[in-house]
């Protein structure tokens, strides 16, 4: 817990907490295709002069059919903000954008990341998966529940066993994207306030 988080908690402040994360993501549901996007929040240190760095806020959307290009996502926009201006900037940004995109609840983040991966790798998956696994892929995208989760595991196991080393890097990236500690719940709270 950072010192400002501890102060916020100790004082029982009712205002939403603004954080300064090294990297975190807020998944949003968009109008049109692609259906999902991720707001990426990251901190970049200025090493050359030992001063604090900048916060970066980016909107990432999945690239359609770009598995072979190794670019699963692209930035629609990117904004760098000096660390001492971050607090005011992110509060104003959250206020201005709270009605633009619908925030994805934490329980649905795994499905959003899975759909982004499938959107980015659709031709590749069509080539390497058997008809049975393609049916399982369809189930994983259209159904909710344990059977859909089992289908995802079967597909990932098949891909990790028999395909390219690059896929293992994509799996590592996907795991990072769904970790609870990498979710920008604080930004979701700020936008909802």
MDTraj code that builds the backbone (N, CA, C; nanometers):
import mdtraj as md
import numpy as np

residues = "UNK UNK UNK UNK UNK UNK UNK UNK UNK UNK UNK UNK UNK UNK UNK UNK UNK UNK UNK UNK UNK UNK UNK UNK UNK UNK UNK UNK UNK UNK UNK UNK UNK UNK UNK UNK UNK UNK UNK UNK UNK UNK UNK UNK UNK UNK UNK UNK UNK UNK UNK UNK UNK UNK UNK UNK UNK UNK UNK UNK UNK UNK UNK UNK UNK UNK UNK UNK UNK UNK UNK UNK UNK UNK UNK UNK UNK UNK UNK UNK UNK UNK UNK UNK UNK UNK UNK UNK UNK UNK UNK UNK UNK UNK UNK UNK UNK UNK UNK UNK UNK UNK UNK UNK UNK UNK UNK UNK UNK UNK UNK UNK UNK UNK UNK UNK UNK UNK UNK UNK UNK UNK UNK UNK UNK UNK UNK UNK UNK UNK UNK UNK UNK UNK UNK UNK UNK UNK UNK UNK UNK UNK UNK UNK UNK UNK UNK UNK UNK UNK UNK UNK UNK UNK UNK UNK UNK UNK UNK UNK UNK UNK UNK UNK UNK UNK UNK UNK UNK UNK UNK UNK UNK UNK UNK UNK UNK UNK UNK UNK UNK UNK UNK UNK UNK UNK UNK UNK UNK UNK UNK UNK UNK".split()
xyz = np.array([
    [0.0850, -0.1175, 0.0000],
    [0.0000, 0.0000, 0.0000],
    [0.0893, 0.1235, 0.0000],
    [0.0633, 0.2157, -0.0944],
    [0.1384, 0.3399, -0.1011],
    [0.0978, 0.4306, 0.0141],
    [0.1829, 0.5287, 0.0437],
    [0.1582, 0.6164, 0.1582],
    [0.0289, 0.6969, 0.1408],
    [0.0001, 0.7412, 0.0182],
    [-0.1242, 0.8181, -0.0001],
    [-0.2474, 0.7276, 0.0116],
    [-0.2332, 0.5998, -0.0213],
    [-0.3437, 0.5054, -0.0027],
    [-0.3696, 0.4835, 0.1455],
    [-0.2614, 0.4721, 0.2221],
    [-0.2737, 0.4512, 0.3656],
    [-0.3398, 0.5726, 0.4307],
    [-0.2999, 0.6922, 0.3893],
    [-0.3600, 0.8148, 0.4421],
    [-0.5092, 0.8197, 0.4077],
    [-0.5411, 0.7876, 0.2845],
    [-0.6798, 0.7871, 0.2378],
    [-0.7647, 0.6931, 0.3236],
    [-0.7107, 0.5764, 0.3519],
    [-0.7825, 0.4759, 0.4314],
    [-0.7940, 0.5202, 0.5778],
    [-0.6832, 0.5691, 0.6340],
    [-0.6815, 0.6083, 0.7747],
    [-0.7772, 0.7246, 0.8021],
    [-0.7852, 0.8184, 0.7090],
    [-0.8720, 0.9342, 0.7263],
    [-1.0170, 0.9053, 0.6885],
    [-1.0416, 0.7836, 0.6367],
    [-1.1758, 0.7415, 0.5934],
    [-1.2366, 0.8420, 0.4943],
    [-1.1538, 0.8811, 0.3970],
    [-1.1994, 0.9769, 0.2968],
    [-1.2997, 0.9101, 0.2039],
    [-1.4025, 0.9812, 0.1685],
    [-1.5080, 0.9276, 0.0828],
    [-1.4806, 0.9531, -0.0652],
    [-1.3828, 1.0335, -0.0975],
    [-1.3506, 1.0633, -0.2369],
    [-1.2786, 0.9445, -0.3007],
    [-1.2954, 0.9253, -0.4318],
    [-1.2246, 0.8155, -0.4983],
    [-1.0737, 0.8381, -0.4931],
    [-1.0024, 0.7295, -0.4835],
    [-0.8571, 0.7330, -0.4727],
    [-0.7938, 0.7370, -0.6116],
    [-0.7001, 0.8281, -0.6324],
    [-0.6221, 0.8334, -0.7558],
    [-0.4906, 0.7623, -0.7285],
    [-0.4528, 0.6721, -0.8175],
    [-0.3289, 0.5963, -0.7985],
    [-0.2267, 0.6318, -0.9044],
    [-0.1032, 0.5923, -0.8790],
    [0.0091, 0.6158, -0.9687],
    [0.0738, 0.4809, -1.0007],
    [0.0053, 0.3967, -1.0800],
    [0.0531, 0.2596, -1.1007],
    [0.1684, 0.2519, -1.2002],
    [0.2512, 0.1458, -1.1856],
    [0.3527, 0.1189, -1.2879],
    [0.2852, 0.0739, -1.4162],
    [0.1830, -0.0091, -1.4045],
    [0.1047, -0.0520, -1.5210],
    [-0.0271, -0.1096, -1.4715],
    [-0.1365, -0.0673, -1.5328],
    [-0.2660, -0.1262, -1.5018],
    [-0.3593, -0.1025, -1.6197],
    [-0.4691, -0.1784, -1.6204],
    [-0.5621, -0.1757, -1.7330],
    [-0.7046, -0.1655, -1.6828],
    [-0.7837, -0.0888, -1.7563],
    [-0.9268, -0.0842, -1.7335],
    [-0.9916, -0.1265, -1.8641],
    [-1.0660, -0.2345, -1.8609],
    [-1.1301, -0.2867, -1.9812],
    [-1.2642, -0.2189, -1.9991],
    [-1.2915, -0.1776, -2.1226],
    [-1.4167, -0.1094, -2.1538],
    [-1.4856, -0.1773, -2.2713],
    [-1.6160, -0.1702, -2.2715],
    [-1.6986, -0.2217, -2.3799],
    [-1.7300, -0.1028, -2.4699],
    [-1.7055, -0.1194, -2.5991],
    [-1.7215, -0.0099, -2.6934],
    [-1.8392, -0.0329, -2.7864],
    [-1.8801, 0.0719, -2.8524],
    [-1.9812, 0.0625, -2.9573],
    [-1.9089, 0.0239, -3.0861],
    [-1.9619, -0.0697, -3.1618],
    [-1.9001, -0.1097, -3.2883],
    [-1.7885, -0.2098, -3.2681],
    [-1.7135, -0.2334, -3.3765],
    [-1.6036, -0.3300, -3.3705],
    [-1.4724, -0.2542, -3.3612],
    [-1.3767, -0.3045, -3.2900],
    [-1.3868, -0.4186, -3.1993],
    [-1.4678, -0.3819, -3.0751],
    [-1.5273, -0.4830, -3.0192],
    [-1.6203, -0.4643, -2.9079],
    [-1.5504, -0.4236, -2.7784],
    [-1.4258, -0.4661, -2.7621],
    [-1.3534, -0.4424, -2.6376],
    [-1.2361, -0.3482, -2.6624],
    [-1.1962, -0.2805, -2.5579],
    [-1.0744, -0.1997, -2.5610],
    [-1.0196, -0.1968, -2.4190],
    [-0.8929, -0.1623, -2.4077],
    [-0.8313, -0.1520, -2.2760],
    [-0.7704, -0.0139, -2.2607],
    [-0.8014, 0.0509, -2.1490],
    [-0.7317, 0.1728, -2.1136],
    [-0.6075, 0.1292, -2.0379],
    [-0.4936, 0.1656, -2.0892],
    [-0.3673, 0.1299, -2.0265],
    [-0.3137, 0.2515, -1.9519],
    [-0.2805, 0.2330, -1.8260],
    [-0.2224, 0.3394, -1.7453],
    [-0.0844, 0.2914, -1.7009],
    [0.0187, 0.3702, -1.7326],
    [0.1536, 0.3277, -1.6945],
    [0.2376, 0.4486, -1.6559],
    [0.3429, 0.4209, -1.5813],
    [0.4348, 0.5236, -1.5339],
    [0.5696, 0.5010, -1.6000],
    [0.6281, 0.6062, -1.6523],
    [0.7605, 0.5976, -1.7140],
    [0.8522, 0.6929, -1.6397],
    [0.9582, 0.6390, -1.5815],
    [1.0549, 0.7167, -1.5032],
    [1.1527, 0.7866, -1.5962],
    [1.1876, 0.9098, -1.5636],
    [1.2924, 0.9814, -1.6368],
    [1.4239, 0.9503, -1.5672],
    [1.4990, 0.8587, -1.6206],
    [1.6235, 0.8183, -1.5550],
    [1.7359, 0.9201, -1.5700],
    [1.7361, 0.9914, -1.6831],
    [1.8501, 1.0771, -1.7120],
    [1.8681, 1.1910, -1.6123],
    [1.7620, 1.2441, -1.5567],
    [1.7774, 1.3577, -1.4662],
    [1.7233, 1.3311, -1.3258],
    [1.6888, 1.2069, -1.2987],
    [1.6430, 1.1627, -1.1662],
    [1.5211, 1.2387, -1.1132],
    [1.4455, 1.2972, -1.2037],
    [1.3202, 1.3598, -1.1644],
    [1.2085, 1.2596, -1.1870],
    [1.0952, 1.2818, -1.1221],
    [0.9826, 1.1924, -1.1498],
    [0.9459, 1.1952, -1.2972],
    [0.8820, 1.0911, -1.3410],
    [0.8520, 1.0771, -1.4826],
    [0.7122, 1.1194, -1.5187],
    [0.6587, 1.0509, -1.6184],
    [0.5266, 1.0827, -1.6708],
    [0.4343, 0.9631, -1.6569],
    [0.3063, 0.9937, -1.6448],
    [0.2035, 0.8924, -1.6501],
    [0.1540, 0.8878, -1.7940],
    [0.1269, 0.7686, -1.8434],
    [0.0759, 0.7519, -1.9794],
    [-0.0621, 0.6875, -1.9722],
    [-0.1555, 0.7456, -2.0443],
    [-0.2895, 0.6913, -2.0565],
    [-0.3109, 0.6624, -2.2043],
    [-0.3398, 0.5364, -2.2379],
    [-0.3560, 0.4960, -2.3778],
    [-0.4830, 0.4142, -2.3922],
    [-0.5436, 0.4219, -2.5106],
    [-0.6556, 0.3344, -2.5426],
    [-0.6058, 0.2312, -2.6421],
    [-0.6081, 0.1043, -2.6008],
    [-0.5613, -0.0054, -2.6842],
    [-0.6807, -0.0838, -2.7366],
    [-0.6798, -0.1129, -2.8650],
    [-0.7839, -0.1968, -2.9244],
    [-0.7156, -0.3128, -2.9961],
    [-0.7815, -0.4289, -3.0017],
    [-0.7190, -0.5429, -3.0697],
    [-0.7147, -0.5215, -3.2208],
    [-0.6050, -0.5659, -3.2819],
    [-0.5932, -0.5664, -3.4274],
    [-0.6646, -0.6889, -3.4810],
    [-0.7466, -0.6709, -3.5809],
    [-0.8150, -0.7847, -3.6388],
    [-0.7196, -0.8658, -3.7261],
    [-0.7136, -0.9962, -3.6991],
    [-0.6372, -1.0892, -3.7814],
    [-0.4896, -1.0518, -3.7926],
    [-0.4285, -1.0109, -3.6829],
    [-0.2886, -0.9675, -3.6856],
    [-0.1963, -1.0609, -3.6098],
    [-0.2347, -1.1846, -3.5897],
    [-0.1500, -1.2754, -3.5131],
    [-0.0121, -1.2885, -3.5745],
    [-0.0063, -1.3018, -3.7052],
    [0.1224, -1.3214, -3.7716],
    [0.2086, -1.1969, -3.7647],
    [0.1453, -1.0820, -3.7567],
    [0.2206, -0.9584, -3.7461],
    [0.2707, -0.9316, -3.6049],
    [0.2346, -1.0152, -3.5100],
    [0.2774, -1.0045, -3.3709],
    [0.2234, -0.8802, -3.3005],
    [0.1283, -0.8145, -3.3595],
    [0.0693, -0.6961, -3.2976],
    [-0.0747, -0.7274, -3.2608],
    [-0.0942, -0.7747, -3.1403],
    [-0.2293, -0.8107, -3.0999],
    [-0.3149, -0.6878, -3.0746],
    [-0.2511, -0.5728, -3.0505],
    [-0.3290, -0.4517, -3.0262],
    [-0.2582, -0.3307, -3.0847],
    [-0.3342, -0.2231, -3.0978],
    [-0.2770, -0.0974, -3.1434],
    [-0.3316, 0.0147, -3.0558],
    [-0.2597, 0.1230, -3.0489],
    [-0.3027, 0.2385, -2.9703],
    [-0.3895, 0.3290, -3.0562],
    [-0.5087, 0.3590, -3.0079],
    [-0.5921, 0.4568, -3.0772],
    [-0.5501, 0.5978, -3.0391],
    [-0.5110, 0.6135, -2.9140],
    [-0.4563, 0.7408, -2.8698],
    [-0.3688, 0.7187, -2.7481],
    [-0.2831, 0.8153, -2.7232],
    [-0.1871, 0.8065, -2.6139],
    [-0.1673, 0.9472, -2.5586],
    [-0.1708, 0.9607, -2.4289],
    [-0.1519, 1.0906, -2.3653],
    [-0.0499, 1.0759, -2.2548],
    [0.0542, 1.1580, -2.2589],
    [0.1562, 1.1601, -2.1535],
    [0.1294, 1.2814, -2.0648],
    [0.1307, 1.2585, -1.9340],
    [0.1022, 1.3644, -1.8378],
    [0.2125, 1.3643, -1.7331],
    [0.2685, 1.4815, -1.7051],
    [0.3703, 1.4907, -1.5996],
    [0.3115, 1.4417, -1.4678],
    [0.3937, 1.3758, -1.3872],
    [0.3437, 1.3122, -1.2661],
    [0.2736, 1.4112, -1.1735],
    [0.3210, 1.5364, -1.1653],
    [0.2607, 1.6318, -1.0731],
    [0.1282, 1.6889, -1.1249],
    [0.0939, 1.6623, -1.2509],
    [-0.0332, 1.7052, -1.3080],
    [-0.1325, 1.5890, -1.3177],
    [-0.0876, 1.4679, -1.2840],
    [-0.1669, 1.3472, -1.3020],
    [-0.2979, 1.3507, -1.2244],
    [-0.2937, 1.3885, -1.0985],
    [-0.4111, 1.3839, -1.0123],
    [-0.5254, 1.4651, -1.0718],
    [-0.4995, 1.5887, -1.1069],
    [-0.6039, 1.6737, -1.1634],
    [-0.6457, 1.6259, -1.3027],
    [-0.5482, 1.5840, -1.3835],
    [-0.5798, 1.5402, -1.5191],
    [-0.6715, 1.4178, -1.5185],
    [-0.6378, 1.3142, -1.4398],
    [-0.7146, 1.1899, -1.4446],
    [-0.8550, 1.2098, -1.3861],
    [-0.8686, 1.2976, -1.2857],
    [-1.0020, 1.3263, -1.2333],
    [-1.0875, 1.3956, -1.3397],
    [-1.0307, 1.4923, -1.4098],
    [-1.1053, 1.5624, -1.5155],
    [-1.1363, 1.4673, -1.6306],
    [-1.0378, 1.3839, -1.6674],
    [-1.0586, 1.2884, -1.7769],
    [-1.1708, 1.1898, -1.7420],
    [-1.1682, 1.1360, -1.6201],
    [-1.2708, 1.0401, -1.5770],
    [-1.4093, 1.1058, -1.5800],
    [-1.4161, 1.2295, -1.5366],
    [-1.5437, 1.3009, -1.5375],
    [-1.5944, 1.3220, -1.6805],
    [-1.5048, 1.3576, -1.7715],
    [-1.5426, 1.3837, -1.9104],
    [-1.5787, 1.2567, -1.9874],
    [-1.5227, 1.1421, -1.9490],
    [-1.5373, 1.0194, -2.0276],
    [-1.6227, 0.9113, -1.9632],
    [-1.6868, 0.9411, -1.8545],
    [-1.7606, 0.8356, -1.7845],
    [-1.8785, 0.7815, -1.8641],
    [-1.9270, 0.8550, -1.9617],
    [-2.0416, 0.8069, -2.0398],
    [-2.0005, 0.7541, -2.1773],
    [-1.8749, 0.7664, -2.2135],
    [-1.8282, 0.7239, -2.3458],
    [-1.8287, 0.5719, -2.3626],
    [-1.7603, 0.5041, -2.2747],
    [-1.7472, 0.3591, -2.2826],
    [-1.7977, 0.2973, -2.1533],
    [-1.8496, 0.1762, -2.1649],
    [-1.9018, 0.1050, -2.0490],
    [-1.7896, 0.0219, -1.9875],
    [-1.7660, 0.0388, -1.8591],
    [-1.6603, -0.0355, -1.7920],
    [-1.6981, -0.1829, -1.7796],
    [-1.6001, -0.2691, -1.7972],
    [-1.6211, -0.4139, -1.7869],
    [-1.5993, -0.4548, -1.6414],
    [-1.6973, -0.5193, -1.5794],
    [-1.6784, -0.5662, -1.4416],
    [-1.5618, -0.6655, -1.4326],
    [-1.4982, -0.6699, -1.3188],
    [-1.3812, -0.7564, -1.2991],
    [-1.4125, -0.9021, -1.3338],
    [-1.5332, -0.9463, -1.3073],
    [-1.5709, -1.0855, -1.3354],
    [-1.5725, -1.1165, -1.4851],
    [-1.5815, -1.0137, -1.5704],
    [-1.5894, -1.0350, -1.7152],
    [-1.4583, -1.0056, -1.7886],
    [-1.3552, -0.9657, -1.7158],
    [-1.2281, -0.9288, -1.7806],
    [-1.1666, -1.0466, -1.8550],
    [-1.1682, -1.1648, -1.7959],
    [-1.1094, -1.2822, -1.8618],
    [-1.1767, -1.3075, -1.9965],
    [-1.3085, -1.2971, -2.0020],
    [-1.3795, -1.3180, -2.1281],
    [-1.3445, -1.2087, -2.2293],
    [-1.3314, -1.0851, -2.1838],
    [-1.2949, -0.9750, -2.2742],
    [-1.1573, -0.9982, -2.3349],
    [-1.0612, -1.0401, -2.2531],
    [-0.9257, -1.0661, -2.3024],
    [-0.9273, -1.1840, -2.4008],
    [-1.0048, -1.2878, -2.3691],
    [-1.0152, -1.4031, -2.4577],
    [-1.0735, -1.3627, -2.5932],
    [-1.1801, -1.2836, -2.5912],
    [-1.2413, -1.2390, -2.7162],
    [-1.1449, -1.1513, -2.7964],
    [-1.0665, -1.0676, -2.7291],
    [-0.9657, -0.9855, -2.7992],
    [-0.8616, -1.0735, -2.8660],
    [-0.8159, -1.1763, -2.7950],
    [-0.7175, -1.2672, -2.8535],
    [-0.7759, -1.3370, -2.9762],
    [-0.8971, -1.3889, -2.9647],
    [-0.9597, -1.4588, -3.0781],
    [-0.9827, -1.3646, -3.1958],
    [-1.0184, -1.2406, -3.1684],
    [-1.0380, -1.1402, -3.2726],
    [-0.9055, -1.1133, -3.3457],
    [-0.7949, -1.1111, -3.2702],
    [-0.6639, -1.0833, -3.3279],
    [-0.6050, -1.2026, -3.4020],
    [-0.6426, -1.3226, -3.3628],
    [-0.5790, -1.4427, -3.4176],
    [-0.6766, -1.5311, -3.4932],
    [-0.7841, -1.4766, -3.5459],
    [-0.8890, -1.5616, -3.6019],
    [-0.8436, -1.6467, -3.7200],
    [-0.7700, -1.5926, -3.8149],
    [-0.7241, -1.6746, -3.9291],
    [-0.6262, -1.7819, -3.8840],
    [-0.5385, -1.7451, -3.7925],
    [-0.4413, -1.8408, -3.7397],
    [-0.5140, -1.9568, -3.6705],
    [-0.6112, -1.9233, -3.5868],
    [-0.6863, -2.0276, -3.5159],
    [-0.7623, -2.1155, -3.6144],
    [-0.8175, -2.0569, -3.7186],
    [-0.8907, -2.1351, -3.8193],
    [-0.7991, -2.2347, -3.8900],
    [-0.6715, -2.2009, -3.9031],
    [-0.5766, -2.2903, -3.9703],
    [-0.5258, -2.4023, -3.8810],
    [-0.5037, -2.3739, -3.7538],
    [-0.4358, -2.4721, -3.6690],
    [-0.5290, -2.5559, -3.5818],
    [-0.6548, -2.5165, -3.5671],
    [-0.7452, -2.5927, -3.4821],
    [-0.8256, -2.6925, -3.5653],
    [-0.8471, -2.8083, -3.5070],
    [-0.9313, -2.9096, -3.5723],
    [-1.0769, -2.8636, -3.5684],
    [-1.1618, -2.9329, -3.6435],
    [-1.3037, -2.8977, -3.6438],
    [-1.3640, -2.9070, -3.5038],
    [-1.3228, -3.0092, -3.4293],
    [-1.3736, -3.0245, -3.2924],
    [-1.3328, -2.9056, -3.2059],
    [-1.2057, -2.8615, -3.2177],
    [-1.1608, -2.7476, -3.1374],
    [-1.2208, -2.6156, -3.1867],
    [-1.2500, -2.6073, -3.3152],
    [-1.3196, -2.4873, -3.3644],
    [-1.4597, -2.4789, -3.3053],
    [-1.5249, -2.5940, -3.2912],
    [-1.6557, -2.5959, -3.2236],
    [-1.6406, -2.5536, -3.0777],
    [-1.5333, -2.5987, -3.0138],
    [-1.5074, -2.5609, -2.8741],
    [-1.4763, -2.4102, -2.8647],
    [-1.4077, -2.3584, -2.9661],
    [-1.3793, -2.2153, -2.9702],
    [-1.5108, -2.1363, -2.9780],
    [-1.6000, -2.1802, -3.0639],
    [-1.7311, -2.1156, -3.0743],
    [-1.8032, -2.1191, -2.9400],
    [-1.7997, -2.2334, -2.8734],
    [-1.8622, -2.2456, -2.7422],
    [-1.7994, -2.1472, -2.6432],
    [-1.6665, -2.1344, -2.6474],
    [-1.5977, -2.0458, -2.5523],
    [-1.6337, -1.8991, -2.5734],
    [-1.6776, -1.8659, -2.6945],
    [-1.7124, -1.7273, -2.7246],
    [-1.8607, -1.6966, -2.7051],
    [-1.9440, -1.7981, -2.7070],
    [-2.0881, -1.7746, -2.7010],
    [-2.1540, -1.8189, -2.5717],
    [-2.0876, -1.9025, -2.4956],
    [-2.1480, -1.9582, -2.3742],
    [-2.0756, -1.9013, -2.2526],
    [-2.1451, -1.8993, -2.1411],
    [-2.0842, -1.8629, -2.0136],
    [-2.0971, -1.9832, -1.9233],
    [-1.9996, -2.0002, -1.8389],
    [-2.0065, -2.1111, -1.7459],
    [-1.8865, -2.2012, -1.7554],
    [-1.8887, -2.3092, -1.6768],
    [-1.7717, -2.3963, -1.6676],
    [-1.7363, -2.4650, -1.7995],
    [-1.8339, -2.4988, -1.8804],
    [-1.8050, -2.5670, -2.0074],
    [-1.7267, -2.4752, -2.1014],
    [-1.7605, -2.3484, -2.1032],
    [-1.6876, -2.2513, -2.1855],
    [-1.5440, -2.2349, -2.1349],
    [-1.5263, -2.2340, -2.0020],
    [-1.3916, -2.2228, -1.9454],
    [-1.3075, -2.3457, -1.9791],
    [-1.3676, -2.4630, -1.9744],
    [-1.2965, -2.5863, -2.0112],
    [-1.2549, -2.5804, -2.1577],
    [-1.3424, -2.5283, -2.2431],
    [-1.3103, -2.5162, -2.3855],
    [-1.1905, -2.4247, -2.4070],
    [-1.1826, -2.3144, -2.3347],
    [-1.0677, -2.2232, -2.3453],
    [-0.9386, -2.2948, -2.3072],
    [-0.9439, -2.3693, -2.1986],
    [-0.8254, -2.4426, -2.1526],
    [-0.7816, -2.5445, -2.2573],
    [-0.8759, -2.6171, -2.3158],
    [-0.8423, -2.7165, -2.4195],
    [-0.7727, -2.6499, -2.5380],
    [-0.8234, -2.5361, -2.5797],
    [-0.7657, -2.4665, -2.6947],
    [-0.6253, -2.4167, -2.6624],
    [-0.6078, -2.3545, -2.5467],
    [-0.4753, -2.3037, -2.5089],
    [-0.3763, -2.4180, -2.4945],
    [-0.4172, -2.5290, -2.4317],
    [-0.3275, -2.6446, -2.4190],
    [-0.2849, -2.6956, -2.5562],
    [-0.3786, -2.7052, -2.6478],
    [-0.3468, -2.7507, -2.7839],
    [-0.2461, -2.6558, -2.8501],
    [-0.2690, -2.5268, -2.8366],
    [-0.1809, -2.4292, -2.9009],
    [-0.0420, -2.4278, -2.8380],
    [-0.0352, -2.4394, -2.7065],
    [0.0947, -2.4376, -2.6384],
    [0.1754, -2.5625, -2.6728],
    [0.1080, -2.6770, -2.6818],
    [0.1771, -2.8026, -2.7121],
    [0.2353, -2.8050, -2.8521],
    [0.1548, -2.7650, -2.9499],
    [0.1947, -2.7961, -3.0844],
    [0.2284, -2.6821, -3.1762],
    [0.2348, -2.5603, -3.1282],
    [0.2559, -2.4520, -3.2228],
    [0.3782, -2.3686, -3.1910],
    [0.3745, -2.2487, -3.2383],
    [0.4890, -2.1595, -3.2369],
    [0.5271, -2.1100, -3.0974],
    [0.6544, -2.0804, -3.0830],
    [0.7052, -2.0243, -2.9574],
    [0.6413, -1.8877, -2.9306],
    [0.6092, -1.8141, -3.0392],
    [0.5493, -1.6824, -3.0223],
    [0.4171, -1.6920, -2.9463],
    [0.3447, -1.8021, -2.9673],
    [0.2174, -1.8157, -2.8992],
    [0.2371, -1.8179, -2.7483],
    [0.3451, -1.8803, -2.7035],
    [0.3715, -1.8842, -2.5600],
    [0.3924, -1.7430, -2.5049],
    [0.4513, -1.6539, -2.5845],
    [0.4652, -1.5145, -2.5431],
    [0.3286, -1.4475, -2.5338],
    [0.2404, -1.4809, -2.6282],
    [0.1050, -1.4245, -2.6241],
    [0.0303, -1.4731, -2.5002],
    [0.0476, -1.5991, -2.4644],
    [-0.0174, -1.6527, -2.3444],
    [0.0340, -1.5787, -2.2206],
    [0.1634, -1.5524, -2.2174],
    [0.2213, -1.4775, -2.1050],
    [0.1590, -1.3375, -2.0965],
    [0.1427, -1.2720, -2.2117],
    [0.0805, -1.1400, -2.2152],
    [-0.0643, -1.1476, -2.1686],
    [-0.1377, -1.2479, -2.2162],
    [-0.2777, -1.2645, -2.1759],
    [-0.2892, -1.2848, -2.0249],
    [-0.1983, -1.3637, -1.9688],
    [-0.2009, -1.3872, -1.8231],
    [-0.1805, -1.2568, -1.7474],
    [-0.0886, -1.1726, -1.7953],
    [-0.0639, -1.0447, -1.7299],
    [-0.1874, -0.9552, -1.7359],
    [-0.2583, -0.9588, -1.8486],
    [-0.3740, -0.8724, -1.8670],
    [-0.4906, -0.9085, -1.7756],
    [-0.4994, -1.0355, -1.7348],
    [-0.6136, -1.0752, -1.6517],
    [-0.5813, -1.0835, -1.5024],
    [-0.4561, -1.0593, -1.4642],
    [-0.4232, -1.0628, -1.3218],
    [-0.4996, -0.9540, -1.2475],
    [-0.5606, -0.9888, -1.1349],
    [-0.6364, -0.8877, -1.0592],
    [-0.5528, -0.7662, -1.0197],
    [-0.4271, -0.7870, -0.9874],
    [-0.3440, -0.6741, -0.9447],
    [-0.3122, -0.5775, -1.0596],
    [-0.3359, -0.6206, -1.1835],
    [-0.3129, -0.5330, -1.2983],
    [-0.4396, -0.4630, -1.3462],
    [-0.5490, -0.4828, -1.2756],
    [-0.6753, -0.4191, -1.3136],
    [-0.6852, -0.2815, -1.2474],
    [-0.7237, -0.1817, -1.3232],
    [-0.7344, -0.0443, -1.2731],
    [-0.8720, -0.0228, -1.2105],
    [-0.8978, -0.0953, -1.1037],
    [-1.0259, -0.0829, -1.0338],
    [-1.0400, 0.0592, -0.9812],
    [-0.9294, 0.1188, -0.9392],
    [-0.9315, 0.2561, -0.8889],
    [-0.9835, 0.3539, -0.9951],
    [-0.9496, 0.3296, -1.1229],
    [-0.9960, 0.4174, -1.2303],
    [-1.1452, 0.3949, -1.2570],
    [-1.1871, 0.2700, -1.2458],
    [-1.3287, 0.2370, -1.2585],
    [-1.4087, 0.3088, -1.1502],
    [-1.3577, 0.3069, -1.0268],
    [-1.4244, 0.3760, -0.9169],
    [-1.4289, 0.5263, -0.9418],
    [-1.3215, 0.5793, -0.9953],
    [-1.3131, 0.7221, -1.0224],
    [-1.4137, 0.7630, -1.1302],
    [-1.4293, 0.6781, -1.2332],
    [-1.5235, 0.7090, -1.3399],
    [-1.6680, 0.6939, -1.2934],
    [-1.6909, 0.6051, -1.1974],
    [-1.8262, 0.5818, -1.1479],
    [-1.8705, 0.6876, -1.0459],
    [-1.7739, 0.7603, -0.9903],
    [-1.8067, 0.8569, -0.8835],
    [-1.8808, 0.9785, -0.9360],
])
top = md.Topology()
chain = top.add_chain()
for i, resn in enumerate(residues, 1):
    res = top.add_residue(resn, chain, resSeq=i)
    for name in ("N", "CA", "C"):
        top.add_atom(name, md.element.get_by_symbol(name[0]), res)
traj = md.Trajectory(xyz[None], top)
